[in-house]
């Protein structure tokens, strides 16, 4: 067992330059400009400026006539909506549609792999992730991915981020029929991963990455009706702003913790493979994709080179996703526990555990008193206006219930026929996280909801969680910063776009600083030189952000002791998407202690573009 301290990861890569710099500036530059703060020249003690609740961030182009606009807002735990004002002049004049901020991070999915793969799989074959009964970070079970080499090449995104290898993945939404693959149904089948927190233990075993990076990948279906048909339309985004590469190098169990930052500069759109002639993979704005991660979620290897494959194994243990909790039964959404059978029984659990955001685990499941002689009933009140479309009931592994039904009422006294009913299994092969009763396609607007347990398998009857999803009520937000973004289209090539983020709450409006963005005038590739890192043994990693502008594009790095450079990396293909992506390469033959200049160079049939000059000192 490793005694190393946990390593906390935030966005890196090219996003580090923009995002981290912006964060460091929170109490100094941009916010002071937004507030009109000036230096105190009177000799009195200066008051610290109020930090604004809306900060306008960088924009990125989407093709010749579009852009993704980024910002940050702080709602202080209150409901709110966000939009971006934009226009051809600083007077703006147009706005994106307002979008409500998502609720607090209160839904938890934890997989220990103590009882098997738990619904996770790996590789193109679906067989490259295997269960190991012992040897995990605490000596228990874990899972191991052994890279299969070329048989693991996924070329579906060749014209986007290139070839990838699928280390581990799960279906948290409604993708595939239940008979074919277990559904985890995070968020009732439509999980919201904006700002999610991810933690796990990982270990590299004889791991040789060969330039690959281990990153999160999210796929979202644009049309759920067509999700399991040949006409499916699906977006895919790679979280290239965070890489777990460094933790795999030590050969010991390491703790990885990171936040899923909802900022386009930290992501690369995965793209498609044009030669396949399939229209299935399509672009979707990042905010939409993360808000509806209804297909699959991966940790995968990007930057795979066909002729130089990675090798070795990646081991994983104790994985937790904490994401937005849209459960309308939670007190933060106006829900309230009214009563529970056995309230007077000191040996029955508090039924509030059924809405604590955890499906199972010690202290997170409800159980009845011993040997129930009648149905167990648990009643919740909902906020006015609540509209329920999906219900989900999670089984208790320790005290499993059998037959369950859910009833609705407008007054808490009169109850009609059940709006949902079903039988929970005592256990399922995929484990407790998959032992669920889900009923969708509902259209219910009750004031009260009652869960009735009719039978059970053991001395006590229990449940892990009860969730109701839908809309119609404002939700409590985090008392923390939210990263937000939206796309705009119909821009004139070569023009200047002015924009700002806007937060609206309780009749009050907070405006971010007006910023400008140069809309590309031609399809020449757009490129920004990123940071250098991993300086060791005469090598360094150089990064860049490049936009192919829809044309076949190559990227290389020039580097040397001065701005005449003199050395160039082999050019790498960066695809032909209409969106920016992250690219990295290794600079070699460096002299330790020597300062170096470097820049990214992108070329396509439309021309050559040079990134800015940057420097580092070799080690």
C-alpha positions in Angstrom: 0.0 0.0 0.0 1.4 3.4 -1.0 1.9 6.0 1.7 2.1 8.8 -0.9 -0.1 11.8 -0.4 -3.1 12.3 -2.7 -2.3 14.2 -5.9 -4.9 16.8 -6.9 -5.2 17.5 -10.6 -6.7 20.5 -12.2 -6.9 21.3 -15.8 -3.5 21.4 -17.5 -2.3 21.3 -21.1 -3.0 24.4 -23.1 -5.9 25.2 -20.8 -3.4 25.8 -18.0 -2.2 29.0 -19.5 -5.6 30.5 -20.0 -7.5 29.0 -17.1 -5.0 29.1 -14.3 -3.8 32.6 -15.3 -7.4 33.7 -15.1 -7.9 32.1 -11.7 -4.8 33.8 -10.4 -6.2 37.1 -11.6 -9.5 36.7 -9.8 -8.8 39.4 -7.2 -6.6 41.6 -9.2 -6.9 42.5 -12.9 -10.1 41.4 -14.7 -12.4 41.8 -11.7 -11.0 45.3 -10.9 -11.6 46.4 -14.5 -15.1 45.1 -14.4 -15.8 47.1 -11.1 -13.9 50.2 -12.3 -11.5 49.9 -9.3 -8.6 52.4 -9.4 -5.6 52.8 -7.1 -6.2 54.9 -3.9 -4.4 58.2 -4.3 -5.7 59.9 -1.1 -3.4 58.1 1.3 -6.3 56.3 3.0 -6.3 52.6 3.5 -7.7 51.0 0.3 -10.7 48.7 0.7 -10.4 45.3 -1.0 -12.7 45.3 -4.1 -15.7 43.1 -4.1 -15.0 40.0 -6.2 -17.6 40.1 -9.0 -20.0 37.2 -9.5 -19.6 37.1 -13.3 -16.3 36.8 -15.1 -16.0 36.7 -18.9 -13.5 34.2 -20.1 -11.8 33.2 -23.4 -13.7 32.4 -26.6 -12.8 29.9 -29.3 -13.8 29.6 -32.9 -16.1 27.0 -34.3 -15.5 27.0 -38.0 -15.4 30.3 -39.9 -18.7 31.6 -38.6 -19.1 30.4 -35.0 -17.6 30.6 -31.6 -17.8 29.0 -28.1 -17.9 31.7 -25.4 -16.7 30.9 -21.8 -17.3 32.4 -18.5 -17.5 31.9 -14.7 -20.3 32.9 -12.3 -20.8 32.5 -8.6 -24.5 32.1 -7.6 -23.9 31.8 -3.8 -26.2 28.8 -3.5 -29.2 30.6 -5.1 -31.0 29.6 -8.3 -30.0 31.6 -11.3 -29.8 31.7 -15.1 -26.8 32.4 -17.3 -26.6 33.9 -20.8 -24.0 35.5 -23.0 -24.6 38.9 -24.6 -22.8 39.5 -27.9 -22.7 41.7 -30.9 -20.5 43.4 -33.6 -19.9 46.4 -31.3 -19.3 46.8 -27.6 -23.0 47.8 -27.4 -23.7 44.1 -28.0 -27.4 43.7 -28.8 -27.9 40.0 -29.0 -28.0 37.2 -26.4 -27.8 33.4 -26.2 -30.9 31.8 -24.6 -30.8 31.9 -20.8 -29.9 28.6 -19.2 -30.6 27.7 -15.6 -27.6 26.9 -13.5 -27.4 23.2 -12.5 -28.0 22.1 -8.9 -25.4 21.3 -6.3 -23.0 18.4 -6.6 -24.9 15.9 -4.5 -25.2 12.6 -6.5 -22.5 10.0 -5.8 -21.5 6.9 -7.8 -18.9 4.8 -6.1 -17.4 1.5 -7.5 -15.0 -0.5 -5.3 -14.9 -3.5 -7.7 -14.9 -5.7 -4.6 -17.5 -8.1 -6.3 -16.5 -8.0 -9.9 -16.3 -5.6 -12.9 -19.5 -3.8 -11.7 -20.7 -3.1 -15.2 -17.4 -1.6 -16.4 -15.6 -2.9 -19.5 -12.5 -2.0 -21.5 -11.1 -2.2 -25.0 -12.6 -2.5 -28.5 -13.2 -6.1 -27.7 -14.9 -5.3 -24.4 -12.6 -7.8 -22.8 -9.4 -5.8 -22.0 -10.6 -4.8 -18.5 -10.3 -7.7 -16.1 -11.2 -8.2 -12.5 -8.4 -8.9 -10.0 -9.5 -10.4 -6.6 -6.6 -9.0 -4.5 -3.7 -6.6 -4.6 -5.6 -3.3 -4.8 -4.5 -0.1 -3.0 -5.9 -1.5 0.3 -5.1 -5.2 -0.5 -8.6 -5.9 -1.9 -10.0 -6.3 -5.4 -9.5 -4.0 -8.3 -9.5 -3.9 -12.1 -6.7 -4.1 -14.6 -6.5 -2.9 -18.2 -3.8 -4.6 -20.2 -3.1 -2.7 -23.4 -3.8 -5.0 -26.4 -1.7 -3.0 -28.9 -3.1 -2.6 -32.4 -6.2 -4.7 -31.8 -7.3 -1.9 -29.4 -7.1 0.9 -31.9 -10.4 2.8 -32.1 -10.3 4.7 -35.4 -13.8 6.1 -35.2 -12.3 9.5 -34.4 -9.4 9.5 -36.8 -10.2 12.9 -38.2 -10.7 14.4 -34.7 -8.3 13.4 -31.9 -7.0 10.5 -33.9 -6.7 6.9 -32.7 -7.7 6.1 -29.1 -7.6 3.1 -26.8 -10.5 2.4 -24.4 -9.2 1.8 -21.0 -12.5 1.6 -19.1 -16.0 2.6 -19.8 -19.6 2.4 -18.5 -23.0 3.2 -19.8 -24.5 5.7 -17.2 -27.5 6.6 -19.4 -30.0 4.9 -21.6 -27.7 3.6 -24.3 -28.3 0.0 -25.4 -31.1 -2.3 -24.3 -30.9 -3.6 -20.7 -30.8 -7.2 -22.0 -27.5 -6.4 -23.9 -25.7 -4.4 -21.2 -26.3 -3.2 -17.7 -27.4 0.4 -17.4 -26.1 2.4 -14.4 -28.7 5.1 -14.8 -26.8 7.9 -13.2 -29.2 10.8 -12.8 -32.0 8.5 -13.9 -30.3 7.9 -17.2 -29.4 11.5 -18.0 -26.5 12.5 -15.8 -25.2 16.0 -15.5 -21.4 16.0 -15.3 -20.8 19.8 -15.4 -18.3 20.5 -12.6 -18.3 16.8 -11.5 -15.6 15.6 -9.1 -13.8 12.4 -10.0 -11.5 10.4 -7.7 -9.8 7.0 -7.9 -6.7 5.1 -7.2 -4.5 4.2 -10.2 -1.2 2.4 -10.8 0.9 1.9 -13.9 2.5 -1.6 -14.2 5.4 -1.7 -16.6 3.6 1.1 -18.3 5.1 2.6 -21.4 2.8 5.3 -22.7 4.6 6.1 -26.0 3.2 9.6 -26.0 -0.4 8.7 -25.0 -2.3 10.5 -22.3 -5.0 9.0 -20.0 -8.0 11.3 -20.0 -11.8 11.4 -19.4 -14.0 11.0 -22.4 -17.8 11.7 -22.6 -20.3 10.7 -25.2 -23.8 12.2 -25.5 -26.7 11.3 -27.7 -28.4 14.3 -29.3 -31.7 12.4 -30.0 -32.7 9.8 -27.4 -35.5 8.5 -29.6 -32.8 7.5 -32.2 -30.2 6.5 -29.6 -30.3 2.7 -30.3 -31.1 3.0 -34.0 -28.8 3.2 -37.0 -29.6 6.9 -37.3 -28.1 7.8 -33.9 -26.4 11.1 -33.6 -23.7 11.4 -30.9 -21.1 13.9 -29.8 -17.9 12.9 -28.1 -15.6 15.2 -26.1 -12.1 14.4 -24.7 -11.1 16.1 -21.5 -7.6 16.9 -22.7 -7.1 19.6 -20.1 -6.5 16.9 -17.5 -4.1 14.0 -17.9 -3.3 11.3 -15.4 0.0 10.4 -17.0 2.2 11.5 -14.2 0.5 9.2 -11.7 1.1 6.2 -13.9 4.9 6.7 -14.0 5.6 5.9 -10.4 4.6 2.2 -10.4 2.8 2.7 -7.1 -0.9 3.2 -6.2 -1.6 6.9 -6.5 -4.7 8.9 -5.7 -6.1 10.9 -8.6 -8.6 13.6 -8.0 -9.9 16.1 -10.5 -12.8 18.4 -11.5 -14.6 18.1 -14.8 -14.3 21.8 -15.7 -17.0 23.0 -18.1 -14.7 25.3 -20.2 -14.2 24.5 -23.9 -10.5 25.5 -23.7 -9.9 22.4 -21.5 -11.5 20.0 -24.0 -11.0 18.6 -27.5 -14.0 17.6 -29.6 -13.4 13.9 -30.5 -14.7 14.1 -34.1 -15.3 11.4 -36.6 -13.6 9.4 -39.4 -14.8 10.9 -42.7 -13.7 7.9 -44.8 -16.3 5.7 -42.9 -19.0 7.7 -44.6 -21.1 7.6 -41.4 -23.0 10.7 -40.3 -23.5 9.4 -36.8 -20.8 11.4 -34.9 -21.7 15.1 -34.9 -20.7 18.2 -33.0 -22.7 19.3 -29.9 -21.8 22.3 -27.7 -19.8 21.2 -24.7 -22.4 22.5 -22.1 -25.1 20.4 -23.7 -22.9 17.3 -23.9 -21.8 17.4 -20.2 -25.4 18.3 -19.1 -26.6 15.1 -20.8 -23.9 12.4 -20.6 -26.5 9.9 -21.5 -24.4 7.5 -23.6 -21.1 6.4 -22.1 -18.2 7.7 -20.0 -14.6 6.5 -20.4 -11.1 6.9 -19.2 -9.2 6.4 -22.4 -5.8 6.8 -24.0 -5.5 9.6 -26.6 -2.6 10.4 -29.0 -2.1 6.8 -29.9 0.5 6.3 -32.7 -0.3 3.2 -34.8 3.4 2.4 -35.4 4.4 2.9 -31.8 1.8 1.4 -29.5 1.7 1.8 -25.7 2.3 -1.3 -23.6 1.9 -2.5 -20.0 -1.1 -2.3 -17.7 -3.2 0.4 -16.0 -4.8 -0.7 -12.7 -7.8 1.1 -11.1 -9.5 1.0 -7.7 -12.1 2.8 -5.6 -13.6 5.1 -8.3 -16.1 7.8 -7.3 -18.0 10.2 -9.5 -19.8 13.1 -7.7 -22.1 14.9 -10.1 -25.2 17.3 -10.2 -28.2 16.0 -8.2 -31.4 16.8 -10.0 -33.6 14.7 -7.6 -36.8 16.6 -7.0 -37.3 14.9 -3.7 -34.2 16.5 -2.1 -34.8 19.3 0.4 -32.5 21.6 -1.7 -35.1 21.3 -4.5 -38.1 21.8 -2.2 -38.7 18.2 -1.5 -39.6 17.1 2.1 -40.0 13.8 3.9 -43.6 13.7 5.3 -43.8 10.4 7.0 -42.4 6.8 7.0 -43.9 3.6 8.3 -42.0 2.7 11.4 -41.3 6.3 12.4 -42.1 5.3 16.0 -39.8 2.3 15.7 -36.4 3.2 17.1 -35.0 0.3 15.3 -36.0 1.6 11.8 -33.7 3.9 9.9 -34.3 7.6 9.1 -36.0 7.7 5.7 -34.1 10.9 4.8 -31.3 8.5 3.8 -33.3 7.7 0.7 -32.5 11.2 -0.8 -28.9 11.6 0.5 -27.4 11.1 -3.0 -25.9 7.7 -2.3 -27.3 4.5 -3.8 -25.8 2.3 -1.2 -23.0 2.0 1.2 -22.6 2.1 5.0 -24.9 4.7 6.5 -26.6 5.5 3.2 -29.4 2.9 2.9 -32.8 2.8 4.7 -34.2 -0.3 6.4 -37.5 -1.1 8.0 -38.0 -2.5 11.5 -37.7 -6.2 11.8 -40.3 -8.6 10.3 -42.7 -6.1 8.8 -46.4 -7.2 8.9 -47.7 -4.7 6.5 -46.5 -2.7 3.5 -43.9 -0.1 4.3 -44.9 3.4 3.1 -42.6 6.5 2.7 -44.2 9.7 1.7 -42.5 12.8 0.3 -43.9 16.3 -0.5 -42.7 18.1 -3.6 -42.2 21.7 -4.4 -45.1 23.5 -6.2 -44.8 23.0 -10.0 -42.7 19.8 -9.8 -43.1 17.8 -13.0 -41.9 14.2 -12.9 -40.7 12.4 -16.0 -38.6 9.6 -14.5 -38.6 7.6 -11.3 -35.7 5.5 -10.0 -35.5 3.2 -6.9 -32.2 1.7 -5.9 -32.1 -1.6 -4.0 -30.5 -2.1 -0.6 -27.8 -4.8 -0.8 -28.1 -5.6 2.9 -31.9 -5.6 3.3 -33.3 -6.0 -0.2 -37.0 -5.3 -0.9 -38.9 -7.2 -3.5 -42.2 -5.6 -4.8 -42.4 -1.9 -4.9 -44.9 0.6 -6.2 -45.1 4.4 -6.3 -48.2 6.5 -6.0 -49.0 10.2 -6.6 -51.4 12.6 -4.9 -52.4 16.2 -5.2 -53.4 16.6 -1.6 -51.6 13.9 0.4 -54.9 12.2 1.3 -56.3 10.8 -2.0 -54.1 8.3 -3.8 -54.8 6.9 -7.2 -53.4 3.8 -9.0 -49.6 3.5 -8.9 -47.7 5.5 -11.5 -44.8 3.1 -11.3 -44.4 -0.4 -10.0 -42.0 -3.3 -10.4 -40.0 -6.1 -8.7 -36.4 -5.5 -7.6 -34.1 -8.4 -7.7 -32.4 -9.6 -4.6 -29.1 -9.1 -6.4 -27.8 -8.6 -9.9 -24.6 -9.8 -11.6 -23.2 -6.3 -12.1 -23.5 -5.4 -8.4 -25.5 -3.1 -6.2 -25.1 0.0 -8.4 -27.1 -1.8 -11.1 -30.0 -3.2 -9.0 -32.5 -0.6 -9.9 -36.1 0.0 -10.7 -36.5 2.7 -13.3 -39.7 4.0 -14.9 -39.4 6.7 -17.6 -41.7 8.6 -20.0 -43.9 9.8 -17.1 -45.9 13.0 -17.1 -46.9 13.5 -13.5 -47.3 16.7 -11.5 -48.1 15.6 -8.0 -47.8 17.4 -4.7 -46.9 14.2 -2.9 -45.2 11.0 -3.8 -45.5 7.7 -1.8 -43.2 4.8 -2.1 -44.9 1.5 -1.0 -42.8 -1.6 -0.3 -45.0 -4.6 -0.5 -42.6 -7.4 0.2 -38.9 -8.2 0.8 -36.4 -11.0 0.7 -35.1 -10.9 4.3 -36.0 -10.1 7.9 -36.0 -6.3 7.1 -37.0 -4.5 3.9 -34.8 -1.7 2.7 -34.0 0.6 -0.2 -30.9 2.5 -1.1 -32.2 5.7 -2.8 -35.5 7.1 -4.3 -35.1 9.6 -7.1 -37.6 11.7 -9.1 -36.4 13.6 -12.1 -38.1 16.2 -14.2 -38.4 19.9 -14.1 -40.6 22.8 -13.0 -38.9 23.9 -9.8 -35.9 26.2 -9.1 -33.0 24.3 -7.6 -30.4 25.2 -5.0 -27.0 25.8 -6.5 -23.5 25.4 -5.1 -22.0 28.2 -3.0 -19.1 28.1 -5.4 -17.9 29.1 -8.9 -19.6 27.6 -12.0 -17.8 27.4 -15.3 -20.3 28.1 -18.1 -20.2 28.3 -21.9 -22.5 28.7 -24.9 -22.1 28.7 -28.7 -23.0 31.4 -31.1 -23.2 31.1 -34.9 -23.8 33.2 -38.0 -20.7 35.4 -37.5 -19.0 37.2 -40.3 -15.6 35.9 -41.1 -12.9 38.5 -40.3 -15.2 40.5 -38.0 -14.8 41.2 -34.3 -17.2 39.7 -31.8 -17.8 41.4 -28.5 -19.3 39.4 -25.7 -19.8 39.1 -22.0 -21.3 36.6 -19.5 -24.5 37.6 -17.6 -25.8 36.1 -14.4 -29.5 36.8 -13.4 -30.8 36.0 -9.9 -33.9 37.2 -8.0 -34.4 40.2 -10.3 -30.7 41.2 -10.0 -28.3 41.0 -12.9 -24.5 40.7 -12.8 -22.5 41.5 -15.9 -19.0 40.2 -16.8 -16.5 42.4 -18.5 -17.0 42.9 -22.3 -14.3 41.1 -24.2 -13.6 40.8 -27.9 -12.8 37.9 -30.1 -11.4 38.0 -33.7 -13.5 35.7 -35.9 -11.2 33.9 -38.4 -11.2 35.5 -41.8 -9.8 32.5 -43.7 -9.7 28.7 -43.2 -6.0 28.9 -42.3 -5.4 26.8 -39.2 -5.5 28.6 -35.9 -2.8 27.7 -33.4 -1.6 28.8 -29.9 1.6 27.6 -28.4 1.0 25.9 -25.1 3.2 25.3 -22.0 6.2 23.0 -21.8 6.4 20.4 -19.1 8.1 17.1 -18.1 11.6 18.4 -18.6 13.9 15.5 -17.8 16.8 13.6 -19.3 17.2 15.9 -22.2 13.5 15.9 -23.3 10.5 18.0 -22.7 6.8 17.9 -23.6 5.5 20.8 -25.7 1.8 21.5 -26.0 -0.4 23.5 -28.4 -4.0 24.3 -29.1 -4.8 24.0 -32.8 -8.0 24.5 -34.9 -7.8 22.7 -38.3 -10.7 24.9 -39.7 -12.1 21.8 -41.4 -9.0 21.1 -43.5 -6.4 18.4 -43.3 -3.8 19.9 -41.0 -0.4 19.0 -39.7 1.4 20.4 -36.6 5.0 20.5 -35.6 7.1 22.3 -33.0 10.2 24.4 -33.8 12.7 24.7 -31.0 16.2 25.8 -30.3 18.5 28.1 -28.2 17.1 31.3 -29.7 14.2 32.4 -32.0 15.9 31.0 -35.1 15.1 27.6 -33.5 16.9 25.1 -35.7 15.2 21.9 -34.7 11.7 20.7 -35.6 9.6 17.8 -34.4 8.1 15.4 -36.9 4.8 16.8 -38.1 1.7 15.0 -36.7 -1.7 14.9 -38.2 -4.3 16.8 -36.2 -7.4 16.0 -38.3 -9.8 18.2 -40.1 -12.5 19.2 -37.6 -14.2 22.6 -37.3 -13.2 22.8 -33.6 -9.9 23.4 -31.6 -8.1 20.5 -30.0 -5.1 19.8 -27.8 -1.8 18.5 -29.3 1.5 17.5 -27.7 4.9 16.4 -28.8 8.2 15.4 -27.3 11.2 17.7 -27.8 14.5 15.7 -27.8 18.2 16.2 -27.8 18.1 19.0 -25.2 21.0 20.2 -23.2 20.2 20.2 -19.5 20.4 23.8 -18.0 20.1 25.3 -21.5 17.2 27.8 -22.1 15.1 27.0 -25.1 12.7 28.8 -27.3 9.8 26.9 -29.0 6.7 27.5 -31.0 3.9 25.5 -32.6 3.5 25.6 -36.4 0.3 24.4 -38.1 0.0 23.9 -41.9 -2.9 23.0 -44.2 -3.9 23.6 -47.8 -5.1 27.1 -46.7 -1.6 28.1 -45.4 0.8 28.1 -42.5 0.2 29.6 -39.1 2.8 30.2 -36.4 2.1 30.2 -32.7 3.8 32.6 -30.3 7.3 32.1 -29.1 7.7 30.5 -25.6 10.6 29.5 -23.5 11.7 26.8 -20.9 14.9 25.6 -19.4 15.9 22.0 -20.2 16.8 19.5 -17.4 
